[in-house]
């Protein structure tokens, strides 16, 4: 403060205006530096930037370096304590902006043109050349820090900025993080529109601590934050003060050694919280039970074997994690020493290996495995085992990885390797030799220095390497942060700095929205499509205080994905319980926004219109560059979900090992240069992606995308009529800059119809254009510009439209997806069976401009094989098959959702759909609810009369024929042979007790001659029925060998609120040969307000349903409803989200005006005076 007062004495000025703001607002928190703008500082029409050097003495005092009357800032500070900053100098930099970029994206808040710096008579800073010399509309300043002279053990953060003179009505300003442009604060007076921070009389201080605007010692960032005028008001505010905070960039080792083992993730006594969790939550109880069953299986597991292949042992390391982590968890939850003994054996086995190789990922994972066992079992392990574990962590991990390059990587390697090694450091610090402690401290001291290399790439939340590598890198990051939090506390500034790195926690939202309504990832770059459990996101949900992030995880818990060997990430499953105990899992909430956008190196825009099962529509849109770790030539690519189907697919990652072993020249898979053979890998090339390619008409091959190009997302659409994004592809497409402009807009129209609009402004040479879309649907050509896609009982219509008659195009209906078709040497690549590519090629003459619009709309549903009345739900097997099968797949489950309009649909992962679903309900209590069907394969069945009749004796692997029909593996055939069968049951736990589910029909095929089978109610085995071929003596004869067996009289039912997976058995009881199950019908029943319909009433309703005609369908302007009897008086239209959007009174023959309805599929409820409801579907075009 003395520096400031002396300055004003020299200038004979009073302490007024901005200085008073500083004195009353800033209280000099610990290690804080306050800078007050002074009138003698740099200014001028052409003074666009400035830099001020500050010095911190060895005693921690802060002053202006070589202070004089032209100082930019008055300096006051508390005593600075971080040792890395003492005796050092650093600079604060800033620059003027006369125009600021306000287009959403990475560059929001970036300077377009420089502006001269101005200072008021008392010092506050403005911009020259505008309406005033303050900060006028679209003017501003940016600030940064140069810490090149500061030690790496310290960092400095911009924490507060003060403004004054926002005096005009509705004048506002905005502060935006240049590290993460989604972090922003709009400030203004109370009456100003859209503000998130209220000023007092046009002045105030804005706290930007949450922006995490810091620079590490030894580094420079001259543009950390921008502040500019975002209003149109003719007045200019000014910046008066800036506050900085000096940070410690190390974790104190003494804090670790002060905590006894177990100190990582789960401290002694916290097991009680997990016991409470599993007692209260059936989802987490199921996870706990699964871990315990796996731990029991590990008790007899054979020892792991040292068998590195090509210098790798990653799978061995991951097996070690799973065994040690699960066994240690089981011991801590039960105190059963058998688990600890087996875990110790695994620790000793891997520590007896001659090495853990030196490949960094493998070493880090093995280090984590041994460290978690060492820490969790510390008080039970013999001294010799602990000593051996410490020695191997030191020699196999710490010393082999000290100089590896991952420390400076920006990819998942940085997170995995630092996380795994840090567990070793935190586990053994203080327990062993001085060398062990020295090397452990080296790792700990580098966490805050090196981990930001990867953390700083999260941008606004999207993970640049794609969702699969988010799961890998971010899981290890969360493991690291949660362990640090448990030791150092949530208020430790280093922990907070990493945790609140811009975009990191927000990336949990990215993982929500990167998942489509099909439960498949938008699997761009090297990524598989199947959405896997992400237990690390539970910790992030807690930090964000956002239970919507738990929505998909809870769904995956309920449908059994968490309790299956879902991926190699299952090895971390105990953290679901560790993080879940702190989450407060009352009722998860659904995400509310329909679009999420993420910027950075590989920007994405993600649209999802519904979170109820597979309803609604989804598009994933990608920009970015091929020149990034794991990236493909997929700029401008997209995927699309509708009707629960993934219509547009991305092939995702290739087989790494096959590529590495066969590609020539060796190592080309990691060569990102333009002419590299990496781009001839089919799944990586632009030819296979849902994007655009070009070539000159004189060229024979389609050009690759530019490896140094970058497709940028330039516009976001977020209205009910248009939701999506625009991508500028110019820098990516055209190796010779053939195009003057090319951009792609991908969006939903009215949240139902997909449009891809490609604008091409060609240069002075004719080109050919290649438009591509990969799909697993069956393709039928309707016209030269229109295709029909069929999949999973649903259809979609693809239409191509050109606005320029001078541009000709030819539709492609059956492009090969075999890599050899494009790259003859690619015999070792995956063949991509069951897929096809469609699209078109076009010739665009020189200097022509054309817009291609491709529309994908919902088509009519594929008719079912039989029609069932309302409240009867028909399940047919998908053809071609998408259901799961396998020799050791003994059971499978499907989840079903009921929307607001009563339509029943299947949920879960689209590629695993076991059934095509037809039917709806008019029972209000069950709307918006979900339930599960489970079926078990039986290799042998109990055929002894009594309560166990029809019970499973031994399990059998589930088989599916090419058209999906169910059989059992392992017998004489893969059908249902003698004494083989299936067991069926429901989980109706989430349904109200006023409802119930009943199995009423079972479809079978190949029941010919003397073959026979039995269906039995397992809760009352006297209720059974036999079925058989024409020469059998069964109760129900199938003369054609196939058909539906009606079992409604067997009363195979379950009330809402309960679960029973052993309700009915279907098995082979005689004759030679086998049969298969083809379909099921179950009934939704209400017991709430009225007795159930009689069989006669149901028959009458079914008859009326068939008689009532709704036409035309599809319709454009009107529909007609005919053959109504007098009791029907109301019709309601429900959109795809189950929302009633139109209601009309009707008579025996009615015309309904559809003018107000948007294009899409609608469910019509024709309602009678007694609430009898008949359901139809129409398409509005």
N, C-alpha and C positions, 0 to 999 in steps of 0.2 A: 504494500500500500504506500510505503514511503516513496517509491519510484514514481507513482502516479501523482502524489501531492507535489513533489519537487518539480515535476514537469509543469504542472499548472502554475506553480509559483513563477517559474522561468517565463512562461507565456503570459503571465498576468491575467489568467482567465479564472472564472469561478467554477467550482465543482457543481455543475448543473446538468440537467437533461440526462444524457446517457450515463454519466458517471454516477448519478444518484441511483439510477436503475441498477447499476452494478453493485453499489454498496448495500442496497436494500434486498437484493435478490440472492447474491452469491454469499455463502457462508463459509467458504474455504473448507470443504470436506477434506478428509485425509487424502494426501497426495494430489490435491487439486490445484490447478493453475488458472487464474482468471486473467483474461486479456481484454482491455478496454480500448476501443478505437480512439486514437488521438488525432488532433487536427494537423499536426505537423508531418503526418505520414505521407507516403507516396500517393500522388493523384495527378490526373492529366488526361486530355482527350485521347492520347495514344499510350497511356500507361495501363496496359491490359492485365498485367500480372504483378504480383509482389511476393516477396519472401522475407520473413523476419527470423533472425537467428536468436534463439534463447539459450541461456547457459544454466546448468544446474551445478552448483558447487559440490565439493566433496562432502560438505556438511548438510546438503540438501536444500540450500537456498536457491531461488530462481530469480534471474534478472535478465534484462535485455542486453544482448551482447554488444559491447562498445556503445553504450547508451549515449544519445545526444538529442538535440532539439528536433530532429527529424524522425524520431522513433515512430513506428506504425502503431505500436500498442503500449499502453501502460500495463505493467505486470504486477500482480500480487499472487501469493501462493502460500499454502501451508508447507511445512517441511516435507521434502521428498525423501522417501525411505528406500525404494527399490534400488539395490546396489548396482544393478546394471545401468542405471541412469546417472549415478553420481559422478561428478567430474566430467560430464559430457555436454555437448551442445546438440541442439536439434532445430529444425525450422518448421514454422507454420507457413503454408503457401496458400494464396488465394488468387482468383482471377475474376474479371468482370465479363458479363455476358449481356450483349445487347439484344440477342435473340436466343431462345431456348427451345429445344426439341420437346414437344409435348405429345408426340405419337407414342402410344403404348408399346412397350418393348424394352429391350436391354438399354436403349439409348434415351429413355425418358429422363428428362432433366439435364441432358448433355448440352454443352454449348454448341450453337450453330454459328454464331458470329461473336467476336470479342467486343467488349464494351469498355470504354475508359473508366477508370476508378475515380470516384468523387468523394470528397470529405466535407461534411458540414463544418461550420465554424467551431463546433465543440467536438468534432471528431467522427461521429457516426458515418458509416460508409454507404454510398449510393453508386449509381451508374450515370455517366454523362451521355448526353446526346438524345435523350428521350423527351417526354413532355416536361419533365422536371429533371433535376439532378439526383433525385432519389431513385428507388427501384420501381420503375413504372411497369405497366403491363408487358409481360413476356421478357422482362429484364431480370437479371439476378447475379449472384456470385456463387462460385464454387470454392471449396476449401479442401486442403490436403495437408499431409505431414511428410517431412523428410527426416527419417531416423537413421540415416546411413552411419552416423557417428555413435549411436546408442548400442550398448551391448545386447546380444540376443536374449539375455535373461530379463529384459525389460520391454515394455511396450507403452504406447501412448494412445489415448482414446479421446475423440471429440465427444463431449457429453452434453453441453448446453449451448444454445445460441439465443441471444436477446435481440429484440427488434423494437423500433419505436416509429412514431409518426404514421401509423395506419389511421388516418383521420377521416378519410372520405367514406361516405355511406357504401356499404357492401364491398369495401376493399378487402381483399384476402391475399395471403401468401401461402406458399407451400414449401416444405422442406422434404427433400427426397434423398434416400440413400442411393449413391451411385453404385454401391456393391449389390444392392437388391432393390430395384426400383419400385417394387410393390410395398416397400417400407416408406411411408410418407405421412406427413402431418399437415393438415390445412389449418391455418391460424387466421384469426380475425376477431373483430368485436362481436358482442353477443348477438346482434341482429344480422350478422353477415351469413350468407347462405353456405351450407355444406361444410362448416368448420368442424374440426375435431379437437381444436385447442382454442379456448377463449382468452382473449387479451383483455386488459383493463385500460380503457381510455386510449386505445391504440398502441399500447406498449406492453411488453412482457417478456418472459423467458420461456423458451421451449426446450424441454428435456428430451434429448435424443439418445439417451443412454441405451435404450432398447434396440437402437439401430446397429449397435456393435461396430461403431466407426473407429476401428483401431488399426494401427500399423505396428508391426513387430520391429524390434531393434534390428538395425542393419538393412531395413527396407524403406522404400519410398512409394507413396501413393499421393499424387498431387490432385486427385479428384475423388475424395471420399464422399462428399455430400454437396448437394446443390440447394440453394434457397432462391426462389424467384416469385415474382408477382403473377398469380394465376387468375387475376380478375381483369375486367375491362375498364376499371375505374381510372379516371385521369388524376391520379395522385401517386406519390411515390414514398414508400417506407424506407427505412434505413436499418442497417445492422450496427448494433452498439457494442456488444460484448460476445466473447466466445470463451467457453470453459473447456479445459483439457484435464485429463486424469492420467497420472503415471501409474502403470500397472506392473505388478511382479509377474515374471514370465516363467516361474518355476513352481514345482510342488515340493513342499518342505518334507524331506524324508522322515524327520522326527515324528510327524503326524501319523505316518504309517506304522512305525515301530511301536508307537504308543498304544496301538490297538491289538489285542490278542487275536489269535486264530480261533475260529474262522472270521476273516475280515473282509472277504470278497463276496459281494452280492447278497449274501444271507448270513447275518450275524447270529451268534448263539441266542436262542430264545425266540427268534422270529419265525420259527417253524409253527408256533401257535397261530400266527396270523394266516398262514396257509391252511391250517386245519379249519379255521373259521371260514375261510373262503370256500373250501371244498364242501363244507357242511351246508353252506348257504346257496351255492351255485351248482346246478347240475352240469353245466358246461365245463366248469373247472374240475368238478369231481370226476368227470369222464377222462379228462387229461391226466389227472393224478392216477387214476386206475390204470390207464394205459402205460404210463411210465413205470408203475410198479410191476405190471405184467411183463414189460420188457426187461426190467431189472431181474425178475425171477428167471427169465429165459437166459439172461447173461450168466447166471450162476453156473450153468453147464456149458457155456460157450467155449470152444477151443481157443487156445492162446493165439494172439495176433502173431503174424509171421513177418520177419524182415525180408522184403522182396521188392526192392526198388526197381522200377522200370524206366529206362531212359533218364535216370537221375531224379525220379519223382516217386513219392510215397503218400500222395495226398489222400487217397482213399483209406489207407491205413491210419493216417492221422485222424481222419474224421470218424473212423470206427472207434478209435481210442477215446475221442471226445464223448461219443454217444455212450460207450460202456462206462467210462469213469464218471461222467456227469450223472447218468441215470442211477448207477449203483450208489454213488455218494449221496444223491438226493434220497434214495430209498433208505439208506442208513440213517440219515438225519431225521427222516420222518418216522422211523420205526424203532431205531436203536438196535436193530437186528444186526449182530456182528457179522453174519454171513455176507451181507452186502459189502461191508467195509473190507473184509478179507479178500473177496473177489476183486474189488477195486484196487486193492494193494497189489494183487497179482498182476493186474493189467499194467499198473504203474511200473512195477519191476520188469515186466516183459519189455515194454518199450524203452525203458532206461538201460536194459541190457543189449539193445541194438548197438551195432558198432558206430552208428551215427544216425542223425535224422535227415540225412542228405544235406544239401546246403541251399536247395531251392526255397526261396524266402517264404512263399505261401505255405508250403508243407511244414517248414520249421515252425512258423508262427502258430499253426494249428496244433501241432504236437506240443508246443510249449504251453498253449492254453490247456490242453488236456491234462498234462501232468500237474500244472499249477493249480487248477481247480480241485483236483484230487488231493494234492499236498495240503492246500489250505483248509478244505472242508473236513478232511480226515486227520488233521495234524495231531490232535490229541489221542488218536488211536493207532497211528503208524509207528512201527518200531524205529528207533533212532537210525539204524542202518539204512532203512528205506528212505527216510527223510534226507539223510546225507547223500545218498545216491541221486535222489531227485534233484537236489540243489546242484550237485556237480554236473548233471546232464543239462539242466537249464542253463548253467553257466557255459559249459564247453560246447554243447550242441546247438544252443540257441544264441545267447548273448554274443559270444566271441565270433561266431560264424556270420553274424548279421550286422556287425558294427559298421561296416563300410559298404553295405549293399545299397544299390541305387533307389530302393523303394522310399527311403526317407524323403526324397525330393520329388517323388511321383505325385501327380494330381489324381490318380485313379484309385480304384478300390484297393489296390495293393498297399497303398499308404495306410489305409484304415485297418486292413486285416493284419498287416505285419506289426504295426505299432501297437494295435490292440492286443494281439497274442503275446508279444514280448513284454508289454506293460503288465500283463497278468503275472508273468514270471517275476518281474521286478517287485511288484507289490506283494507277491506271495512269500518270497524268500528273504526280502530285505531285513537285516538285523538278526537272521538266524544262523548265518554261516561265516565264512571267512571275510577278511577285509576286501579281497579281490571281488568276491561275490557282491559285496555292498557297493564297491566302486562301479562295477559294471551295471548294477541295478540302478544306481543314481544317474548314470549316463543316459539310460533309457528314459527315466523319469524326467530328467532335465530337458530332453528333446521333445517331449510330448507337445508342449505349448509352442515350441519353435518349429517343429516339422509337421505336426498333424494339420495345421491350417492349410498346408499345400493341397490337400484333398478337400478339406471342409469348405474352402473358399470357392469351390466349383458348384455349390448347390444353387447358386443364382437365386431365383425367386422360389425355389423348391423342387424343380425337376432335376433328376439325377442324370448327368450327361451321358452315362454309359447305358442307360435304360433300366427298366424295372428289375430284371434278373440280378444285375450287379448291384442295384440298390439293396436287394435282400442280403447280398454277401457283405458289401462294404459297410452299409449302415447298421447291420446287425452287430458287427464287430465294434463299430463306433459307439453304439448304445451300450454294449457290454463294457467298453472302456469307461464311458462317462458315468454309468451307474455305479461302477466300482469306485471311481474317484469321488463321486458324491457320497458314497457310504463312508469314505475315510475322511474327506476334507470338508464335507457339508455343502449344502446347496448354495451357500452364500460366498464360497471361495471364488475370488474374481477370475481365476484361471478356468475353473470349472464353468462358471457362468459365461465366460467369453467363448469357450468352445460350444457349449450347449446352445447359446443364442447366436451362433454364427448365422448371418443372414441366409435364410432359405433352408437351414438344416431341419428344424422342427416342422416347418411348413411342408417338407418333403413327405411327411406322413399323409398329407392331403393329396399330394401327387400320386401316391400309391393307391389311394381310394379311387381317384379319377382315371388312373391309367388302366383300371379294371372296367371292362365293358359290362353291359347288361347280360351278356353271355357268360359272365364270370371268367372271361379270358383277358389276359393282358393285351394292351396294344404293344406287341412284342417287337418293336423296332430294334435295330442294331443286333448284337448277339444276345438274343433273349428267346426263351421258350414261351409258349403262349399260355400255359396253364397257371392260373392264379394259385399261389401256394400260401399257406399261413405265414403271417409276419408277426410273431410274438413281440419283436422289438418295438413295434408300433404302439403297444400298450403303454410302454414307458413314455413315449412321445405324446400320447393322448393325455396322460397325466400332466405332463409339463405344459401342454397347451390348454389344459382344462377343457377339452373338447371330446365328449364321448361319442360324437358322430364317427370319429376315427375307429371306434370299436365296433361299428355296425357290421362291416364285412367280416371282421374276425369272429364275432359272435355267430354269424351265419355259418362260417366254416367250422366252428366248434360244433354247432348243432347238426350239421350234415355229415360229420365224421371225418372231415379232412384233417383236423388236428390230430386225430388218433389213428393215423395211418402213416405208412412210411412215405410221406408226401414228397420229400426231396431230401437231399443231403442236409438241408437246414433243420431237419427233425432232430438233429443232435443237440440243438439248443432248446428243446422243448421245456425243460424246467423253468426257463425264464418266463414262460407264460404265467406260471403260478407265482413266481417271485414278483413280477411286475403287476400281475393281476390283483394281488393282495392289497395294493395301494391305490387301485383305480377307482373303487367305489362304483361297482358295476350294476347299480340299480336297474335303470332302463336306458339302453343306448338310444341316441337320437339319430335321425336320418340327416344326411347332408342336405342343405337347402339350396345352394347355388347350382345352376344347371351347366355352368361352364367354368373351367379352371384353365388358366394359362400359366405356363412356365417359360421363363426366358433363359438366357445363358448360351453356351456354345451350340447346344442342340435344342432349340425352343420347340415347345409343343402347345397345342390348344386341344382341350379335351371336353367334349360335350356329353352329358348324361342327363336324360330327362326324367328318369325315375329310379328309385332304389327299392321298389317292391318286386322281389324276384327277378324274372327276366323281362318284365314289362318295360315299355318305353324304348327309346332309341339311343344309340351311342355312336359318336364318331371320334376317332383319334386322328389328329393332324400333326405332321412333323415338318419342321424346317431343318436347318443345321447344315453341317459339313461332313464329308466322309473322312476328313483328316483328324480323327480323334480315336482314342482307344475303343476298340470293339465296334467302331462305326461302319455302316454300310453306305452304299450310294442310294439312299432312300429319301433324299430331300424332296418335299412335296408329296410324300406318300401318305396313305390314310388307311384306316380300317373302319368297318361299319357293321353295327349290330342293329337288328330290328326283329320283332316277333320272337325274340329269344334265340335268334340264329346269327352267327358270324358270317355275313355274306361276303365280305371282302377280307382276305386273310393276308398276313405277312408270314413268310416261311420261317423267319427267325434264324437262330444260330445253326451253323453247320457242325459236323462231327470234327472237333478240333484235332483229335489224334489221327484220323484218316487224312485230313488236310495236311497236317504237319509231316506225316510220313510219305506223302505222295507228291506234293506240289513241287514244281520245279521253276526256278532254282530253289534249293533248300532255303527256308527262311522267308520266302516271298509272301507268306501269309501275314507277316508283320512288316512288310514293305509298303508304305503308304504313298509312294511316288506315283505319278500319273500313269506311267507305262508298266507298273507292277502287275504280275500275274495274280495278285490278290484280287484284282477287279474282274478276273475271269472265273472266280468262284461264283457259281450261279446264284446262290442265296445272298451273296454280297453285292453282286453287280446290279446296276440300275435296270437291266432287262427284266429281272424277276419281280421288281417292286411295283407298287401301285402308283406310278408316277409317269413322267413324260421323258422321252428321249428323242433326239433328232439326228439326222445326218444330211449332208448335202446330197442332192439327187445323183451326183457323180460318184458318191461313196457307196461301197458295198456292205459295210457293217455299221450298225448303230454306234454312235459315239458314246464313250463313257462320260459320266458327269465329271466336272472339274474337281480334282481332289482338294484344291485350295479355294473352291467356291463356297458360298454360304447362302443358303435359302433363309431369308428373314421373314418373320411374321410381322406384317406391316399394319394389319388392321384386325380388330376383334369385333364380331357381330354378337350382340347379346340382347336381342328382343324376341318376343314370342313369335314374330313372323320370320325372323332370320337369326340363326344362332350358329356361329362357327368362326372361321378366320380366313384371312387372305395371306398368301405366301408369295413373296417375290422370288422368282427362280432365275433371274437373269444372270447373276454371277455364277450360277451352278451349271447351266445348260448352254452348250455351244462352245466347243473347244476353240473355234476361230471367231468367236463373237458374231455368229451369224444373225442373231436376233437383236432387234432394237429394244424389244420389251417382251417379257413373258411373265405372267402371274396367274396364280391359281386360287380361286375362292371355293372353299368347301364349307357347306352349311346345311342346316336343317330348315326347311320351310314349314312354319307352323308346328315345329317339333315332330314332324312325321315324315315328310318327303325329303330325301337327300338330293342335293344338287352339287355337282362339281363343275365349276365354270372356269374354263381355261382361255385366257386372252393371250394371243400371240401376234406380235407386230414384227413381221419378217423384214430382214434386211434386203440387200440388193442381189441376192442369189436364191434360187428356188431350193426348198428343202423338203425332206420327208419327215413326217412326225409319227411317233410310236406312242400310243396311249394304251396303258396296260392296267389290268385289274386281275388279281389272282383270287380264286374262289374254290371251295370244295362242293359247290352246288352242282346239280345236273343242269345242263344248258340246252335250251330249245330256241331255235330261231323263229321269231314271229314275223319279222319283216326285215328288209335290208338295214334298218336302223333300230330295231327293237329285239331284245332277247328276253326270254323267260327263264328265271332261275328257280330251282326247286330243291328244298332241303328240309328235312325234319318235319314233313307234313305242311310246310309253309311255302309260299311262292313270292317272288319279287319280280318286278318288271324293270328292265334297264333300257333306257331310250337315249339315243344320240342325236343331237341337234346342232347344225352348223348355221351361222348367220350370214355366210358368204358363199354364194353360188359358184364363185370362181375357184373355190377350194373343194376338191373331191376327197371323199374318204371311203374306205372299205372296212366293213365290220369283221372282226375276228372272233370266231366262236369256239375255237378249240386249239389254242396255242399249247404246245407241249410244255410240260414242267420237268421233263427229264433233262438234266444238265448237259448230257451228251449231245442233245439237239443243237446246242449253242456253242459248246466248247468240247470238241470231240475227245480231248484227253481226260475229261472229267468223269471217268468210269468209276472212281472211288467216292464220288459225292452221293448224297442221299437222292433217291429217285422221286420223292414227292408224290407217291402214289395217292390216288383218290382226289387229285386236284387238277385244275385246268386254269389257263389264263385266257381272258377275253379282253376285248377292247376294239381298237381300230387303228389303221394307218391312214395317213392323209398326205397329199401333195399340196404344198403351199407355194404358189408362185412368188417371185421376187416382189418385194414392196407391198405385199398384201397384208391386210389385217383381218383376223378371223377370231371369233369367239365360239368355242365348242362348249355346249352345255350337255352334260350327262346327268340324267335323272334316274334315280332308283326309288321306286314306289312299292308299297306293299301290294301283293296280288291276292287273289282269293285263296282260301285255305284248301289244301288237298282234301277231297271228301273222304270221310272215314269209311271203313268197310261195312259199318252198320250204324244206324241212327238210334240213339238212346234218348229217353225222355229227360226232362229237366231234373236235376239233382242226381242223375246217373252219369258217372264219369268213365269214359272209355279210354283205356290205355292200350295203344297198339305199339308194336315193336318197330323201330325205325328201319327203313330200307332205303339205302344201304345202312348197315349196322354202324351205330356209334356207341353202343353200350359196352361196358367193360367185360372182359373175360380173362380167364387164366387158370392154369393148373392149381394154383394155390389161392385163387380168389374165391373164398368160400361164401362170401355174402356181399351184397351191394345194396345201396339205398338211393332213393330219389326223394327230393323235396318238392312239395306242391304248394302253390300260392293261389289264393283266391283274391281277386281284385275287387274294387268297389262296385263293379257292375255284375259280379258273380262269376266271371270267367275263371276257369281253373287252368293253370299253366304249370309247367315243370320249371324247377329252378336248378341251381348248381352250375357246373361247368358244361358248356354247350357241347364240347367234343366228347363228353361222357354221357350225354342224354340217353337214358335207357328206354324211354317211351315217347311216343307221340301222344299228346293229350287232347281229348275232345270232350267238351261238356261244360255246363255251367249250373249255377245254383241260384235259387231265389230265397234262400234262408239268410236273413239279415245278420244273424249272430255270427256267421262264419266269414263274413266279408272282411277282407284285409288280413286274414289269418293264414298260417301255413301249417303243414303237417308232413309226415314222412312215411314212406312205404319202404319196408326192407324185405329182402328175400334171401334165403340161404340155400345153398346146394347141399343135397344129401346123397352121399355115396351109398349108404345103407340106411334102411328105415325099419323101425320097430313095427312088426305086423301082428304082434300078439294082442288079442282083444283085451281091452281095459283102458285105464287112464293114460297109458303110454302109447296107445295105438297111434301110429303116424308120427311118433317122435323120431328125431334124428339120432342115429347111432354113431355114424361117422360122417364128417363133412366131405363134400365133393366140390371140385373146381367147377366154376360156372363156364359154360360154353355158349357161344352164339353162332348161329349159321350166318351166311353172307347177308341174308335178309333180316337178321336180328333174332330169330326164334331161339328160345331158351332150351338148353340141354345141359347134361352133366358130363364132365370129362373123366376119363379113367376107366370106363367100363368097356363093354364090347364095341360100343360106338360112342360118339359124342352127343347122342341124343339121350333121352331119359330111358335107360335100360331097366330091366327087372330089378325091383327093390330100390331104385334110385328115384329121386324126386326133388321137390322144392318145398320149403316152409315159408309162409308169408305172415307178415304182421305190420302193424301201424304204430307210429309214435304220434299220438294225438294230444300230447301234453300241453301244447299251446292253444288248443281249441277250447271253447267254453263248454262247461258241463251240460249245457242245454242242447248240445249237438252230439252226434255219434257217426261213426263210419262203419259201413257194412260191405263185405265182399259178397257180390251177388252173382257174378258170372266168371267162368274161366274158359279161355279159348285154347283149344288143342289142335294139333295137326299130326298126320301119319298114324292115327289110331285105326288101323285097318285089320280086317280078318278077326283073329281071336285076341288081338292085343286089348288090354284093358288097364284101367287105372282107377284110383280112388281119390276122392276129395273128402277130407274129414275135418270137422270142427275140433280143434285141439283142446278147447275148453269144455267140450261135451262130446266125447268121442262116439257116443251113440248116434250123433247127428253126422251121417256120412252118406255119400252117394258114389256109386260106381259108374264108370262110363267105358264104352268099348266099341270095337268094330262090329261089322255086320254079323259075324259068326260067333260073337261072344255072348255071354249070358248076363251082361251088365244091366244095371238099372236104366241107363240112358244109352241108346244106341246111336252111333254116329255112322250113318249109312255111307257117307262119302269119305269117312275117315278124318274129317275135320269139322269144327264147329264150336259153338259156345255151349258150355254146360252150365245150366242155371242152378245156383246153389243158394238162392235167396232163402229157401225154406230151412237151410241149416243154421241160420241165425249166427253167422260168423261176424260179430260186431264188436266194437270197442267204444266206450263212452269218451267224450271229450275230457281232457285233463288227465289222461292216463296213457300208458305205453304198454304194448304187448306185442313182442316180436315172434310169438308162437301161437298164432290164431288159427292157422289152417295149414294142412299139408296136402300136397298133390304128388302122387307117386305111382309107379308102375307096379301092377299087381299080377300080370299074367300075359301069356302069349309070347311069341317070338318077336324080336325086333324092338324098336324104340319109338317113342313119340316126342313131340316138342310142345312147349307152351307158346302160344301166339299172342294172347291178349288177356286183359283183365277188365272187369267192370266193377266199380264199387259205387256205393250209394251214400250220399250225404243226407243225414236224417236230423230233423229238429224235434226235440221233445219239449219245447218251451211253451208254446201257447195253444196249440191245437193238436188233435190226434193226427196221426199220419194218414195220408191218402189211402183209400182202399185200392185194391188191384184194379177195380173197375174205373175208379176216378183216374188212376194213372194211365190206364189204357185210353180213356177218353181224351186226356190231355195230350197224349202222344198222337192220337188221331187228329186233334185240332191243330197241333204243331205242323203236321204234314199238310193239312188242308190250307192253312193260311199262306197266301202268296205275297211276296214282297218283290216288286220289280220297278224299273229295270235295275239290274245289279251287275256291274257298277252303274252308278247314276251320276249325273252332272248337276241337274237343277231341281228335279222332283222325284219322289218315289210314290208308288201306289201300294196300298195294303188292301187286299181283298179276301173274301170268304170269312169275314169275322162274324161271330154270332153276337147277339145283343149284350152279352155280359161284359165284353171287352170295350172299355171306354177311354183308355189312356195309353199313349206310347211315349217312351223315354229313350233318348239317344245318349249312349255313354262313349266317350273317347277312349283312346288306348291307355289312358291313365286311370280309367274307371270313374271319371268325373261326368256327371249328367250335364250335357251342354244344350239339350233341346227337349222340350216336353209339349205334347199336343193332345187335345181331346180328339177321339176318333169315333167313327160309326162303322156300319157294316162294310162300307167301301170308302176309303179315305185317300186323299192326295195330300202329301206332306211336302212343303216347300223347304228345300235344303240350302237356300241361299246363304244363311248365316253360318253354315258349317264349313270348316276348312277341309281341304282334301285329306283323306285318311280312311282308316277302317273304324267302323262304329258298331257297337253292340246295341241292338234294339230290344227293349223290354216292352212287350205288348201285355198290358196289365188289365185284369178283370176286376169287377166290382168286389169280388171276394178275395182279391189279391192274388188270384191265380196268375202266373206269369209265363208267357211264352217268349223264347229268346231267338232272335235272328241276327245275322251279321250282314252289313252292307259295306260297299266301298264307295266313298264320295270322291269323284275325280275333280 
